[in-house]
């Protein structure tokens, strides 16, 4: 298993639990969608895996190694994860190319790799532009390319398509799924869209009130 979540719990205020005894495992190359109503804990769960929040109990393992428990937290940048969020994902002061190559070596090989990824997402022609000069759909393509550049062990997606109109969303769905399958990526995606989850997922995890209530293969 590439990812193991064991007895995970989290509280923002020390009393009210946002994540309650969550357990699941993810196989390498698997695409998991995490579904549930707003406030059910799905984004908090992703943030715990990313290291942006600290659990109060439980463990998170990647490739059998504990990266996080109630006493020890591996820093986010050392977890080998890629993260794409719904909006404000890009650095406004950096060009598209510099955004994409941010997490890799700033040399000719790194820039070439970044350009190849931008080409995969059909935005290489925008490499010298800044985020405020490109559309929302183009920004999400760049954000996905940037997340893939460091070759993450696991890609975490927090409703990355939610702010797009239906036509842009469908186009980006198709492009993203093709790239994920070609690269055999392991992905966890938070979504509120059941159709989106069905389109992408090998398995769906349904959350309610901080708990997993159902898993659907």
GUNURO-636863 format. One record per residue: y, x, z of N, C-alpha, C in turn; residue number from 1; residue in one letter. Coordinates in Angstrom, 2 decimals, decimal comma. Atoms other than C-alpha are relative to their C-alpha. Last residue first. Example, Ala and Ser with C-alpha at 12.3 -4.5 7.8 and 13.67 -1.06 7.14 Angstrom:
<pts>
PT    nnorth     neast       nup   canorth    caeast      caup    cnorth     ceast       cup     k   r
PT     -1,19     -0,82     -0,06     -1,06     13,67      7,14      1,09     -0,77      0,73     2   s
PT     -1,19      0,89      0,00     -4,50     12,30      7,80      1,20      0,90      0,00     1   a
</pts>
This chain:
<pts>
PT    nnorth     neast       nup   canorth    caeast      caup    cnorth     ceast       cup     k   r
PT      0,41     -0,96      1,04      0,18    -15,64     -5,66      0,22     -0,60     -1,38   217   x
PT      0,56      0,64      1,21      2,15    -17,76     -3,17     -0,30      1,08     -1,02   216   x
PT      0,06     -0,99      1,08      2,85    -16,62      0,40     -0,72     -0,63     -1,17   215   x
PT      0,98      0,15      1,07      3,98    -19,21      2,95      0,07      1,20     -0,94   214   x
PT      0,79      1,21     -0,19      5,92    -19,65      6,20     -1,08     -0,17     -1,07   213   x
PT      0,72      0,27      1,23      7,39    -16,18      6,56     -0,88     -1,21      0,24   212   x
PT      1,45     -0,23      0,06      9,76    -16,40      9,51     -0,51     -0,16     -1,43   211   x
PT      0,36     -1,36     -0,36     13,49    -16,00     10,03     -1,46      0,34     -0,06   210   x
PT     -0,39     -0,33     -1,37     14,26    -19,71     10,09     -0,51      1,37      0,47   209   x
PT     -0,74      1,10     -0,64     12,33    -20,35      6,86      0,28      0,40      1,45   208   x
PT     -0,50     -0,16     -1,36     10,95    -17,79      4,44      0,73     -1,25      0,48   207   x
PT     -0,93      1,08     -0,35      8,75    -18,14      1,34      0,38      0,15      1,47   206   x
PT     -0,01      0,15     -1,46      7,16    -14,98     -0,04      1,07     -1,02      0,35   205   x
PT     -1,22      0,52     -0,61      6,34    -15,13     -3,76     -0,19     -0,15      1,51   204   x
PT      0,21      0,74     -1,25      3,77    -13,01     -5,57      1,34     -0,44      0,56   203   x
PT      1,44      0,04     -0,18      3,39    -11,39     -8,98     -0,34     -0,84      1,22   202   x
PT      0,83     -0,42     -1,13      6,96    -12,36     -9,60     -1,49      0,04     -0,26   201   x
PT      0,16     -1,42     -0,30      9,46    -12,24    -12,44     -1,27      0,33      0,80   200   x
PT     -0,12     -0,82      1,21      9,51    -15,65    -14,15     -0,35      1,46      0,29   199   x
PT      1,23      0,19      0,79      8,22    -17,51    -11,08      0,01      0,90     -1,23   198   x
PT      1,11     -0,64     -0,73     11,01    -16,06     -8,94     -1,30     -0,10     -0,79   197   x
PT     -0,19     -1,44      0,14     13,66    -17,00    -11,51     -1,15      0,74      0,66   196   x
PT      0,38     -0,32      1,38     12,28    -20,54    -11,64      0,14      1,49     -0,27   195   x
PT      1,46      0,03      0,12     12,38    -20,78     -7,83     -0,45      0,36     -1,41   194   x
PT      0,34      0,68      1,25     16,04    -19,70     -7,65     -1,51      0,07     -0,23   193   x
PT      0,08      1,39     -0,41     17,13    -18,82     -4,09     -0,47     -0,86     -1,16   192   x
PT     -0,51      1,01      0,94     16,40    -15,16     -4,68     -0,03     -1,36      0,67   191   x
PT     -0,44      1,20     -0,72     15,72    -11,93     -2,80      0,59     -0,97     -1,02   190   x
PT     -1,21      0,69      0,40     13,86     -9,44     -4,99      0,24     -1,23      0,87   189   x
PT     -0,20      1,15     -0,89     11,35     -6,83     -3,90      1,33     -0,63     -0,38   188   x
PT     -1,28      0,70     -0,18     10,28     -4,52     -6,72     -0,13     -1,09      1,06   187   x
PT      0,23      0,88     -1,14      7,63     -1,86     -7,33      1,33     -0,63      0,36   186   x
PT     -0,76     -0,10     -1,24      8,25     -0,43    -10,79     -0,53     -0,97      1,07   185   x
PT      0,97      0,35     -1,05      5,68     -0,02    -13,57      0,64      0,10      1,39   184   x
PT     -0,04     -1,07     -0,99      8,30      1,70    -15,77     -0,95     -0,24      1,17   183   x
PT      0,19     -1,28      0,67      7,57     -0,46    -18,82     -0,09      1,15      1,00   182   x
PT      1,40     -0,10      0,41      7,12     -3,55    -16,65     -0,29      1,34     -0,67   181   x
PT      0,81     -0,09     -1,21     10,45     -3,07    -14,89     -1,47      0,17     -0,36   180   x
PT     -0,15     -1,37     -0,53     12,17     -2,36    -18,22     -0,86      0,20      1,25   179   x
PT      0,61     -0,94      0,95     10,83     -5,55    -19,83      0,04      1,43      0,54   178   x
PT      1,46      0,12     -0,13     11,65     -7,64    -16,77     -0,71      0,99     -0,91   177   x
PT      0,41     -0,62     -1,26     15,23     -6,35    -16,77     -1,52     -0,04      0,17   176   x
PT     -0,16     -1,45      0,10     15,86     -7,12    -20,43     -0,55      0,70      1,24   175   x
PT      0,95     -0,52      0,98     14,43    -10,63    -20,18      0,06      1,52     -0,10   174   x
PT      1,37      0,18     -0,49     16,26    -11,50    -16,98     -0,99      0,66     -0,94   173   x
PT      0,22     -1,12     -0,91     19,47    -10,01    -18,39     -1,37     -0,09      0,66   172   x
PT      0,08     -1,25      0,77     19,36    -12,38    -21,35     -0,33      1,18      0,90   171   x
PT      1,26      0,00      0,74     18,54    -15,37    -19,15     -0,18      1,28     -0,80   170   x
PT      1,10     -0,16     -0,95     21,36    -14,57    -16,72     -1,34      0,09     -0,74   169   x
PT      0,04     -1,40     -0,41     23,89    -14,07    -19,50     -1,18      0,28      0,92   168   x
PT      0,37     -0,77      1,19     23,02    -17,49    -20,95     -0,10      1,49      0,33   167   x
PT      1,42      0,16      0,35     22,95    -19,19    -17,54     -0,41      0,86     -1,20   166   x
PT      0,26      1,29      0,62     26,28    -17,85    -16,26     -1,42      0,00     -0,58   165   x
PT     -0,09      0,03      1,46     26,15    -14,86    -13,94     -0,21     -1,40     -0,53   164   x
PT     -1,39      0,28      0,39     26,96    -14,77    -10,21      0,18     -0,15     -1,51   163   x
PT     -0,50      1,29     -0,48     23,33    -15,15     -9,08      1,39     -0,35     -0,53   162   x
PT     -0,39      0,79      1,18     21,83    -12,38    -11,20      0,75     -1,27      0,36   161   x
PT     -0,87     -0,75      0,91     21,56     -9,66     -8,55      0,50     -0,79     -1,20   160   x
PT     -0,62      1,00      0,88     20,28    -12,01     -5,82      0,91      0,65     -1,04   159   x
PT     -0,50      1,10     -0,83     19,51     -9,06     -3,53      0,82     -0,95     -0,86   158   x
PT     -0,98      0,81      0,72     17,31     -6,69     -5,56      0,41     -1,18      0,87   157   x
PT     -0,36      1,18     -0,77     15,40     -3,87     -3,86      1,14     -0,75     -0,71   156   x
PT     -1,28      0,56      0,40     13,67     -1,31     -6,10      0,23     -1,29      0,77   155   x
PT     -0,04      1,46      0,00     10,88      0,69     -4,45      1,41     -0,43     -0,39   154   x
PT      1,37      0,43     -0,27      9,88      4,34     -4,86     -0,10     -1,52     -0,05   153   x
PT      0,35      0,45     -1,36     13,23      4,98     -6,47     -1,46     -0,39      0,12   152   x
PT      1,44      0,30      0,04     13,57      6,98     -9,70     -0,50     -0,43      1,38   151   x
PT      0,69     -0,94     -0,90     17,06      8,36     -8,85     -1,52     -0,18      0,04   150   x
PT     -0,22     -1,41      0,34     18,47      6,65    -12,00     -0,72      0,97      0,93   149   x
PT      1,22     -0,60      0,55     16,91      3,22    -11,37      0,12      1,50     -0,21   148   x
PT      1,07      0,09     -0,99     19,63      1,93     -9,04     -1,28      0,68     -0,47   147   x
PT     -0,30     -0,94     -1,09     22,34      3,20    -11,40     -1,12      0,00      1,04   146   x
PT      0,23     -1,36      0,51     20,76      1,41    -14,37      0,22      1,03      1,10   145   x
PT      1,45     -0,17      0,11     20,59     -1,83    -12,38     -0,35      1,40     -0,50   144   x
PT      0,52     -0,09     -1,37     24,25     -1,51    -11,39     -1,51      0,19      0,00   143   x
PT     -0,31     -1,36     -0,48     25,18     -0,78    -15,02     -0,55      0,19      1,42   142   x
PT      0,85     -0,92      0,76     23,41     -3,93    -16,20      0,21      1,43      0,48   141   x
PT      1,33      0,09     -0,60     25,11     -5,85    -13,38     -1,01      0,87     -0,75   140   x
PT      0,00     -0,69     -1,30     28,52     -4,60    -14,51     -1,38     -0,04      0,64   139   x
PT      0,06     -1,44      0,27     27,77     -5,63    -18,10     -0,02      0,80      1,30   138   x
PT      1,35     -0,30      0,46     27,01     -9,17    -16,97     -0,20      1,48     -0,28   137   x
PT      0,91      0,10     -1,13     30,23     -9,29    -14,97     -1,43      0,32     -0,38   136   x
PT      0,32      1,35     -0,48     32,27     -8,09    -17,94     -0,96      0,05      1,19   135   x
PT      1,20      0,57      0,62     33,78     -4,62    -18,44     -0,33     -1,33      0,67   134   x
PT     -0,20      0,13      1,45     37,23     -3,10    -17,88     -1,21     -0,60     -0,71   133   x
PT     -0,93      1,11      0,25     37,33     -3,61    -14,11      0,26     -0,23     -1,49   132   x
PT      0,55      1,33     -0,30     34,15     -1,52    -13,80      0,93     -1,16     -0,29   131   x
PT      0,05      0,19     -1,45     35,69      1,51    -15,58     -0,45     -1,44      0,29   130   x
PT     -0,78      1,10     -0,57     34,93      2,46    -19,19     -0,12     -0,02      1,52   129   x
PT     -1,30     -0,52     -0,45     33,73      5,89    -20,37      0,89     -1,08      0,64   128   x
PT      0,14     -1,08     -0,98     30,04      4,90    -20,57      1,33      0,52      0,55   127   x
PT     -1,04      0,23     -1,00     30,70      1,54    -22,25      0,12      1,16      1,00   126   x
PT     -1,30     -0,07      0,68     28,79      2,36    -25,46      1,17     -0,20      0,96   125   x
PT     -0,38     -1,42      0,12     25,76      3,10    -23,26      1,35      0,16     -0,68   124   x
PT     -1,40     -0,15     -0,39     25,63     -0,60    -22,30      0,46      1,46     -0,10   123   x
PT     -0,90      0,30      1,13     22,38     -1,74    -23,95      1,48      0,03      0,40   122   x
PT     -0,66      1,26     -0,34     20,32     -1,81    -20,73      1,10     -0,37     -1,00   121   x
PT      1,05      0,99     -0,22     17,96      0,85    -22,10      0,60     -1,38      0,28   120   x
PT      0,48      0,41      1,32     21,00      2,73    -23,42     -1,09     -1,06      0,12   119   x
PT     -1,03      0,90      0,53     22,52      2,82    -19,96     -0,40     -0,53     -1,37   118   x
PT      0,14      1,27     -0,72     19,24      4,28    -18,76      1,04     -1,01     -0,47   117   x
PT      1,24      0,64      0,48     19,28      6,98    -21,45     -0,19     -1,36      0,67   116   x
PT     -0,28      0,60      1,31     22,93      7,74    -20,63     -1,23     -0,70     -0,56   115   x
PT     -0,84      1,18     -0,22     22,04      8,28    -16,97      0,30     -0,71     -1,32   114   x
PT      0,87      1,03     -0,59     19,20     10,63    -17,92      0,77     -1,29      0,21   113   x
PT      0,86      0,46      1,09     21,54     12,62    -20,17     -0,93     -1,12      0,48   112   x
PT     -0,83      0,87      0,85     24,12     12,82    -17,37     -0,81     -0,55     -1,17   111   x
PT     -0,30      1,23     -0,72     21,48     14,13    -15,00      0,81     -0,97     -0,84   110   x
PT      1,23      0,79     -0,04     20,18     16,68    -17,50      0,22     -1,34      0,69   109   x
PT      0,26      0,54      1,33     23,70     17,92    -18,25     -1,25     -0,88     -0,02   108   x
PT      0,11     -1,05      1,01     24,54     18,29    -14,58     -0,36     -0,65     -1,33   107   x
PT     -1,12      0,07      0,93     25,68     16,06    -11,73     -0,05      1,21     -0,94   106   x
PT     -0,73     -1,26      0,17     22,31     15,74    -10,02      1,07     -0,13     -1,09   105   x
PT      0,83     -1,08      0,55     21,33     12,15     -9,22      0,88      1,24     -0,23   104   x
PT      1,07     -0,39     -0,92     22,69      9,32     -7,06     -0,89      1,12     -0,49   103   x
PT     -0,48     -0,30     -1,35     26,07      8,93     -8,79     -1,11      0,55      0,91   102   x
PT      0,55     -1,30     -0,39     24,69      9,20    -12,34      0,34      0,37      1,43   101   x
PT      1,45     -0,04      0,25     25,13      5,51    -13,10     -0,62      1,30      0,49   100   x
PT      0,69      0,94     -0,88     28,56      5,27    -11,49     -1,52      0,14     -0,13    99   x
PT      0,00     -0,63     -1,33     29,66      8,43    -13,28     -0,60     -0,92      1,05    98   x
PT      0,93     -1,14     -0,02     28,58      6,96    -16,63     -0,07      0,63      1,38    97   x
PT      1,37      0,51      0,11     30,27      3,61    -15,98     -1,01      1,14      0,07    96   x
PT      0,37      0,56      1,30     33,45      5,37    -14,90     -1,43     -0,52      0,05    95   x
PT      0,87     -0,82      0,83     34,27      5,85    -11,23     -0,30     -0,70     -1,31    94   x
PT     -0,73     -1,19      0,43     37,22      4,49     -9,24     -0,82      0,93     -0,89    93   x
PT     -1,06      0,33      0,96     35,80      0,95     -8,97      0,72      1,21     -0,56    92   x
PT     -1,18     -0,68     -0,52     32,49      2,09     -7,43      1,15     -0,17     -0,99    91   x
PT     -0,41     -1,26      0,62     29,97     -0,49     -8,58      1,23      0,58      0,69    90   x
PT      1,04     -1,02     -0,09     28,01     -3,16     -6,69      0,48      1,36     -0,48    89   x
PT     -0,68     -1,18     -0,53     30,86     -5,53     -5,90     -0,95      1,19      0,13    88   x
PT     -1,31     -0,29      0,55     28,46     -8,43     -6,58      0,60      1,22      0,69    87   x
PT     -0,53      1,04      0,88     24,95     -9,76     -6,10      1,31      0,40     -0,67    86   x
PT     -0,45      1,22     -0,67     23,33     -6,64     -4,72      0,68     -0,91     -1,00    85   x
PT     -0,99      0,70      0,82     21,26     -3,86     -6,32      0,33     -1,31      0,70    84   x
PT     -0,53      1,28     -0,47     19,39     -1,34     -4,17      1,04     -0,55     -0,95    83   x
PT     -1,13      0,41      0,82     17,12      1,57     -5,11      0,45     -1,38      0,44    82   x
PT     -0,11      1,38      0,47     14,91      3,11     -2,45      1,19     -0,17     -0,93    81   x
PT      0,51      0,04      1,36     13,77      6,65     -1,72      0,01     -1,38     -0,61    80   x
PT      1,16      0,90      0,08     14,16      6,25      2,03     -0,58     -0,09     -1,40    79   x
PT      1,23     -0,80     -0,01     16,41      9,30      2,48     -1,26     -0,86     -0,10    78   x
PT      0,05     -0,88      1,17     19,68      7,62      1,45     -1,26      0,85     -0,07    77   x
PT      0,17      0,73      1,26     19,12      4,77      3,90     -0,22      0,93     -1,18    76   x
PT     -1,23      0,43      0,68     18,72      7,08      6,88     -0,29     -0,65     -1,35    75   x
PT     -0,27     -0,91      1,11     15,25      7,09      8,51      1,26     -0,47     -0,71    74   x
PT     -0,46      0,56      1,27     15,56      5,06     11,70      0,21      1,12     -1,01    73   x
PT     -0,31     -0,99      1,04     13,64      5,82     14,89      0,37     -0,68     -1,30    72   x
PT     -0,54     -1,22     -0,58     13,27      3,97     18,21      0,52      0,99     -1,04    71   x
PT     -1,06      0,34     -0,96     12,62      0,32     17,29      0,64      1,22      0,66    70   x
PT      0,55      0,82     -1,08     10,79      1,36     14,12      1,12     -0,25      1,02    69   x
PT     -0,89      0,73     -0,90     11,75      2,74     10,72     -0,82     -0,72      1,05    68   x
PT     -1,38     -0,37      0,29     10,40      5,14      8,11      0,98     -0,68      0,96    67   x
PT     -0,99      0,84     -0,68      6,80      5,10      9,33      1,40      0,51     -0,32    66   x
PT     -0,85     -0,72     -0,94      4,70      6,84      6,68      1,01     -0,95      0,63    65   x
PT      0,70     -0,31     -1,23      1,79      5,03      5,01      0,82      0,72      1,05    64   x
PT      1,12     -0,91      0,29      3,32      5,13      1,53     -0,67      0,50      1,28    63   x
PT      0,05     -0,21      1,44      6,44      3,45      2,94     -1,03      1,09     -0,26    62   x
PT      0,66     -1,18      0,54      6,11      2,02      6,44      0,14      0,03     -1,51    61   x
PT     -0,03      0,02      1,46      8,41     -0,37      8,31     -0,62      1,30     -0,48    60   x
PT     -0,04     -1,23      0,80      7,68     -0,97     11,98      0,09     -0,32     -1,48    59   x
PT      0,81     -0,10      1,20      8,25     -3,65     14,60      0,18      1,30     -0,75    58   x
PT      1,42     -0,30     -0,21     10,93     -4,50     17,13     -0,68      0,13     -1,36    57   x
PT      0,15     -0,10     -1,46     14,73     -4,69     17,41     -1,45      0,28      0,38    56   x
PT      0,83      1,01     -0,64     15,22     -3,92     13,72     -0,01      0,20      1,52    55   x
PT      1,06     -0,56     -0,84     18,16     -1,85     12,52     -0,79     -1,12      0,66    54   x
PT      0,06      0,62     -1,32     20,32     -2,98      9,58     -1,15      0,65      0,77    53   x
PT     -1,38      0,42     -0,24     21,36     -1,15      6,41      0,14     -0,78      1,30    52   x
PT     -0,59     -0,82     -1,06     18,05      0,74      6,40      1,46     -0,33      0,27    51   x
PT     -0,91     -1,00      0,57     16,95     -0,62      3,01      0,59      0,93      1,05    50   x
PT      0,82     -0,92      0,79     13,95     -2,38      4,57      0,87      1,12     -0,57    49   x
PT      0,81     -0,76     -0,95     16,22     -3,92      7,21     -0,86      1,03     -0,74    48   x
PT     -0,89     -1,00     -0,60     18,71     -4,95      4,52     -0,73      0,85      1,04    47   x
PT     -0,21     -1,05      1,00     15,93     -6,70      2,58      0,88      1,11      0,57    46   x
PT      1,26     -0,72      0,17     14,91     -8,64      5,69      0,15      1,14     -1,00    45   x
PT      0,12     -0,87     -1,16     18,53     -9,57      6,37     -1,27      0,83     -0,09    44   x
PT     -0,85     -1,17      0,26     18,77    -10,90      2,81     -0,03      0,98      1,17    43   x
PT      0,55     -0,79      1,10     15,75    -13,18      3,40      0,85      1,24     -0,32    42   x
PT      0,34     -1,38     -0,39     16,77    -14,34      6,86     -0,45      0,90     -1,13    41   x
PT      1,39     -0,04     -0,47     16,74    -18,15      6,40     -0,44      1,40      0,42    40   x
PT      0,08     -0,18     -1,45     20,55    -18,31      6,27     -1,42      0,12      0,54    39   x
PT     -1,03     -0,87     -0,55     20,71    -19,79      2,78     -0,12      0,07      1,52    38   x
PT     -1,36      0,54     -0,04     17,42    -21,51      1,92      0,97      1,04      0,57    37   x
PT     -0,32      0,82     -1,16     14,32    -19,53      1,10      1,43     -0,46     -0,05    36   x
PT     -0,73      1,25      0,22     12,68    -17,18     -1,36      0,28     -0,71      1,31    35   x
PT     -0,17      0,56     -1,33     11,54    -13,55     -1,29      0,93     -1,20     -0,13    34   x
PT     -1,24      0,74     -0,20     10,22    -12,46     -4,70     -0,01     -0,61      1,40    33   x
PT      0,01      1,04     -1,03      7,60     -9,72     -4,88      1,37     -0,68      0,03    32   x
PT     -1,31      0,63     -0,06      6,95     -7,59     -7,97     -0,09     -1,18      0,96    31   x
PT     -0,06      1,44     -0,21      3,95     -5,28     -7,56      1,45     -0,48      0,04    30   x
PT     -0,13      0,69      1,28      3,77     -1,80     -9,09      0,11     -1,50      0,10    29   x
PT     -0,78     -0,75      0,99      2,46     -0,23     -5,87      0,00     -0,75     -1,33    28   x
PT      0,74     -1,00      0,76      1,07     -2,89     -3,55      0,92      0,69     -1,00    27   x
PT     -0,32      0,00      1,42      3,27     -4,69     -1,03     -0,78      1,13     -0,68    26   x
PT      0,26     -1,28      0,66      2,28     -5,64      2,50      0,28     -0,15     -1,49    25   x
PT      0,54      0,08      1,36      3,48     -8,41      4,82     -0,16      1,40     -0,57    24   x
PT      1,05     -0,93      0,42      4,35     -9,15      8,44     -0,34     -0,24     -1,46    23   x
PT      0,32      0,00      1,43      7,47    -10,79      9,92     -1,02      1,09     -0,32    22   x
PT      1,40     -0,40      0,17      7,54    -11,40     13,68     -0,46     -0,08     -1,46    21   x
PT      0,94      0,28     -1,08     10,85    -13,28     13,75     -1,43      0,36     -0,41    20   x
PT      1,32     -0,31      0,56     13,86    -12,14     11,74     -1,00     -0,08      1,14    19   x
PT     -0,15      0,32      1,41     17,28    -13,66     12,56     -1,28      0,28     -0,77    18   x
PT      0,78     -0,78      0,96     16,57    -13,79     16,29      0,24     -0,48     -1,43    17   x
PT      0,47      0,85      1,09     19,32    -15,14     18,53     -0,71      0,84     -1,05    16   x
PT      0,68      1,19     -0,52     19,63    -13,16     21,77     -0,61     -0,86     -1,11    15   x
PT      0,84     -0,32     -1,15     20,74     -9,58     21,13     -0,76     -1,18      0,57    14   x
PT     -0,77      0,08     -1,23     23,65    -10,60     18,92     -0,81      0,30      1,25    13   x
PT     -1,36     -0,49      0,16     22,43     -9,65     15,45      0,76      0,06      1,32    12   x
PT     -1,00      0,89     -0,59     18,72     -9,97     16,23      1,37      0,62     -0,17    11   x
PT     -1,40     -0,44      0,07     15,80     -8,50     14,31      0,88     -1,05      0,64    10   x
PT     -0,91      0,95     -0,63     12,02     -8,62     14,44      1,41      0,58     -0,02     9   x
PT     -1,43     -0,30      0,08      9,32     -6,99     12,31      0,83     -1,11      0,64     8   x
PT     -0,61      0,62     -1,20      5,71     -7,37     13,47      1,51      0,22      0,06     7   x
PT      0,86      0,42     -1,11      4,49     -4,98     10,73      0,83     -0,50      1,18     6   x
PT     -0,90      0,54     -1,00      6,04     -4,51      7,29     -0,86     -0,58      1,12     5   x
PT      0,64      0,81     -1,05      3,99     -2,29      4,99      1,05     -0,39      1,05     4   x
PT     -0,89      0,49     -1,05      5,22     -0,88      1,68     -0,78     -0,86      0,98     3   x
PT     -1,23     -0,78      0,04      3,43      1,32     -0,91      0,95     -0,42      1,13     2   x
PT     -1,20      0,84      0,00      0,00      0,00      0,00      1,25      0,87      0,00     1   x
</pts>
